[in-house]
Amino acid sequence: MRSNWVMIPLSLMVALILTIEPSVPLYQHYAPQWLLLTVLYWCIREPNSVGLGVAWLSGLVLDVASVGLLGANALLFTLSAAVVLGLRQMLFLTGPVQQALFIAGLSTVYLLFSLWMQGGISEPNMLLHNLVRVVSNLVAWPFILMVFHLFRRRY
């Protein structure tokens, strides 16, 4: 708990790098949303340290780094964090599988709104890419829980 002031920004920076890293196009389309998942994790575990402001700032940094529609990710990160913070007590007590299913549902709404803002909701190919990304978020959530749990226990 005492090293959260280092761990939270460091984990957000690593998640940002994993999110915007220019690598194989296949990875870019199907990779989990590392930054969103990290922000949501910290909203569940440390709501006093990471809240709507950090979610908004993380989304804004992602908007600037990805040269996307400025404010779109900031808005969607903030709304996602608000939902998670509102249901934090329930999420904190549920198991990793239930949390992963909730996060997958939330990321489905996030990706559909993001696709709608970009004007690609009518393209079935883009819709399929986003649904595969939801599955990758579903698979990545228990991994994020495990990694952060190990780091928090160790440090």
DAFEN-V511321 format. One line per field, one symbol per residue. ss: DSSP state (H for helix, E for strand, L for the rest). psi: psi as a letter, one per 40 degrees, with the letter a starting at -180 (. if undefined). burial: I if it has 9 or more other C-alpha atoms within 8 Angstrom, else O. A space follows every 50 residues. Layout:
ss: ???
psi: ???
burial: ???
This chain:
ss: LLLHHHHHHHHHHHHHHHHHLLLLHHHHHHLLLHHHHHHHHHHHHLLLLL LHHHHHHHHHHHHHHHLLLLLHHHHHHHHHHHHHHHLHHHHHHLLHHHHH HHHHHHHHHHHHHHHHHHLLLLLHHHHHHHHHHHHHHHHHHHHHHHHHHH HHHHL
psi: ddededdddddddddddddehhahdddddeiigddddddddddddgdddh addddddddddddddefahhedddddddddddddddfdddddeiiddddd dddddddddddddddddeeedehddddddddddddddddddddddddddd dddd.
burial: OOOOOOOIOOIIOOIIOIIIOOOOOOOIIIIIIIIOIIIIIIIIOOIOOI IIOIIIIIIIOIIIOOOOOIIIIIIIIIOIIIOIIOOIOOIOOOOIOOII IOIIIIIIOIIIIIIIOOOIIOOOOIIOIIIIIIIIIIIIIIOIIOOOOO OOOOO
